[in-house]
Amino acid sequence: MSLLQVTDLHVHFPASSGWLGMHKRWLKAVNGVSLSLARGEVLGLVGESGSGKSSLGRAILYLEEIRSGTVSFDGVDITRGNRCDIQRLRHETAMIFQDPYAALNPRMKVGEILAEVLQVHHRLPIEQRTDRVMELLRLVGLPKEMVSRRPHSLSGGQCQRLGIARALAVEPRLIVADECVSALDVSIQGQIINLLLKLRQQMNLALLFISHDLSVVHRVCDRVAVMYMGQIVEEGPVEAVFNRPHHPYTAALISSIPQLDPSKPLPTHPLPGEPPSPLKLPSGCMFHPRCHLALPACAKTPPPIRSLQNRRYSCVLDETQF
């Protein structure tokens, strides 16, 4: 049984329009997403900015209101709103945020930030919390002397390590990492990625790794789900998807990964234009206005979901036509 199971999830946000905002419309951030995550697995969630990745990650942890669909954690449907189930979810999951500085209280010392998590979640007696704080610092490679420092005196990489330590304080089974290395220098990114992979092995952590950087996802993840305008358009093992994408959007994203080899040609079909407004989604396949392979039917009918071994994708074309 999967640790996490998401089925036909919808997350909409109200958006007013017209005179004095009297006409209410809905921004469809997540539009019918289904995915699963096994214990100890790393699933990459990729797509352009505004594709709904962060909204999906927050909804999974019940940090955003879910309009419809289900999220099951360890076999328990948390979308029923049962207080005990949601409390259990809070105790067994955590989130690592994109901005390491903004995610930390600047008035608190490092030791206080970590001790606060232990207190809120009722982890350990008071007399044992100091030892646990030191252990968390050791786990993420921070010296114990930092316990008395404040976030403003730390580097970006140190702040992100502190954010990871705070996430680990609840002893989670699932971590949602939302663009957790995008704000860091390349050398620091590598250190944080190595740390996450090490902790995943040590603690059998499941990771939902949200990123727009496909080269990082290729290195870190076991499987990848490609998101466009609130929908998963392709999902499968990382190597299979990167070596032979079955959706035109996936192919365009992969072809746009920067190459160090100057002898390699530029993309044949670079991704054109901008994503449509989520307030006014296209009919049929949402990608058809930007797709060089689009057929007349693509503008009228939603594409079928095709399954191929351990992969699935949503397109009228079969895998032989790419």
N, C-alpha and C positions, 0 to 999 in steps of 0.2 A: 504494500500500500504506500502511496506517495505521502511525503510529509506535508506538502502543500498541493491543493487541487483548486484551480480557479475555473469556473464554468460560466460562460456567457455573461461576463461581467460588464456592466454599464455604469459609468460615472459621468454625470452631467452637472454643469455649473450654470446658474441663472445669469442671463445677460440682458439688461434692459435696453430698449431702443425707442425711438419716436419722441414726441413732445413730453418732456419731464420724465422720460423713462417709463411711460405707461404701458408699453407693449413688451411683455416678457418673452424672451427667446432663450434657447438652451444651447450652451456650448458643449458639444459632445466630445469630451476628452478621451474617454474609453468607451468603445462602441462594440461590445460583444466579444470580449477576449476570453479565450480558454487556454490554459496551460497547466503544467504540473512540474513539481520539483521534488526529487527524491532526497533522502537523507544523505548528507555528505556531498551532494552534487552542486556544481556551479553552473548556473544558467545565465547567459548573457542576454541582455535586452537592449537592442540597438535601434537606431532610427534618428532622423533629423530632429532638431529642436522643434518642440511643439507637437511631436507625434503622440504624446500621451504617456511616455515612459514613467515620468515621475509621479503622475496622477495614479497610474496603475500600482506603482510601488507603495505609495501612501495608502491607497485603498486596501491593499492586501494586509497592511498592518492596522486597518480600521482607523486611519488618520484622516480619511476623506469619507464623506457619506456615499454609500453605494445605492444607486437608483434601482438596479435589478441585477440578478445573477447571484452566484454563491461563491464564497471563499471558505474552503474547508482546511483546517489545520490539524494534522494528525487525526483525521477522521471526524472532526467536530466542525459543524457548520457554524462559523462565527457570525454570519450575516443575519442570524435570527435575533441578534441583539441581546442574547442572554448575558447578564452581567458577569457571572462566574466564568463563562467561556472567554469573554473579552479580557477579563483579568488574567486568566491563564495565558492568553495570547501575549499580553504585555510582559509576562514573566519569562516567556520562552522565545521571544523575538526581539530584535533591535534594529536600529537604522543608523547608518553612517552617512552624514550629509556632505554636500558638495563643498561648501565654504567652511573650512576648519575653524576660522576665527569667529564667524557669525554664529556658529553652533555652540559656542562655549560662553559661559557667563564671565565677562571680563573682571568682575569684582571678586570672584572666588579664586582661591589658590587651587593648584592641581590636585592636592590631596583632598580638599573640600569637595571638588567637583566629583571625584570618584566616590568619596564617602557618602555624598548625597544620594547617589544611585542605590547604594547598599541600604541606606536608611529607608528610602521611599519604597523599595521592593522587599523590605524586611529580610534582607540577607545578612545572616550572622549576628551574633550578639555584639553590642557596642565595643566590648573589649577585644574582639577579634578583627574589627574592621581595619585597623591600622595595618596589620599584617597582610590583609587581603589587598589593600591599596598598594602596598609595596610589591606584592606578587603580580598585580596587574601591570604596574610599571615595568617590571622585569619581562613580562610576557611580550610587551610591545617594544622592547628595546630602549626604554627611557631610563636614565640614571635616577637613583633614589633621591638625589639632591634636588630634583625638580619638584618634589612634593610641596615645597613652600613657595614656588614661583607662580606667577599669574600668566594667563594666555598671551598677553601683549609682549611678554619677554621671550616667547618661544618662536621658533621658525615655523614656516608653513608645514613642513614635514613633521615636526615635533607636535604641532597642534593636531594634525590628522592622526598621528599615533595615539595621542590622548583621546581623540574621538573614538578610535577603535577600542582603546582600553575601557572607555565608558560603556561602549556597546557590549563588551565582554563581561562587564561586571554583573550582568543579570544571568550569566551562564546560558546564553541563548542557543537554540537549536537552529534558528534561521536568522540570517542577517540580510537586510536590504541595503546594498551599498549604492547610493545614488550619486553618480559622477564623482566618486570619492577621490580621484586622482587628477581630475581635469584642471584644477586650480594650482597644481604643483609643477615645479620644474621637472624636466624629463628624468634627471638623475634621481630625484626624490620619488618620482612615480615608480621607478623600478624597485626602490627599497620598500615602498608601501605594498606593492603588488606581491613581492617576495614574502613579506610579512603575512599578508592575507592567505597566501597559498600554504605557508607553514602552519598557521593557526587552523586552517581547514583540515589539514592532515592530523594535527594533534588532537582536535576537539570534535572531528567528524561534523563540522559545520556545513549547513546548506547555505549557499550564497545566491542571491539574486543580484547580479552585477549589472547595473544600469550604466550605459556609456554610449557616447557617440563616436568613440575612437575604436574602430574595428580592429586595428592592429593589437591593441591591448586586449580586447575580447578574444581574439584568436589565440593569444598566449595564455590567458587565464582560465577560460571557460571550457566545460565539457560539451555543452549544447548552446545553441544560440537561437533566439526568437527575434525576428525582424518586424518592427512595428511601423505602420504608416497610418496617419490620421485615425488613431485610436483602435486600429485593428492589427492582429498578427497576420502578416502576409506570407511568412515562411518560417519554419521551425525545423531543427534537426541537429545532428552532431556537428560540431564546429568544423572539423576537417572536411566532411562531406559538403556542407553548405558553402564553405569558402572555395573549395576546389571545383564545385559544379553547382552554382546557384540555379534554382528552378523558377525564380520570379524575376521579372525585369527590374524591379526596384532593388532587390538584393544584388543583382548583377551590376547595376549602376553604382551602388554604394561600394562594393568590393573593388570595382575597377578604378574608383577614385582614391583608393589608399595610396599615399605618396610612395614612390619607388626611388630607391637610391641608385639604381642601375640606369644610367642615361641611355643605354642601348635599347631599353624596353620602350615600345611605342606608347603614345598617349591613348586614353580610352577612345574606342571607336564610337561609342554612344554615351557621351557624358550626360549626367542627370540635368535636364533642362528646367528652367523656370523655378517657381517657388510653390510650396504646398498650398492648397486652397484654404480658405478660411474655415475653421471648424464650426462657424455659425451658418455656413452655407456649403454643405458637402456636395460633391458631384453625384449625379445619379449613376447607377451601375457600379462598375469598378471605380473606386476612388482615385486610383492611380492613372486612369486612362488619359486624362488631359496631358500628362507628361510622358507617356509611354510610346516609344517608337515602334512597338509591335502591336499597338492597339487595333482591334477589329471593330467594325460598326456595332456589333453586339455588346462590346465592352461599355458603351455609353448608356445602355438600356438595362442590362441584366447583371445583378451581382455575380461575381465569378464563383464557380464551384470550388469546394475544398477538396483537394486531391491528396490522397495518402499513398506513400511509396515506401515500403519497408518501415524504417523508423523515422521517416520524414513526412511533413505535410506542408502544402502550400496552396495558395488561393489564386488561381489563374485559369483562363479558358484554354491556354496553350498547355500541351503536355511537355514532359521533360525533354523530348527529342527535338523540340522546336526552338531550343535556345542555343 
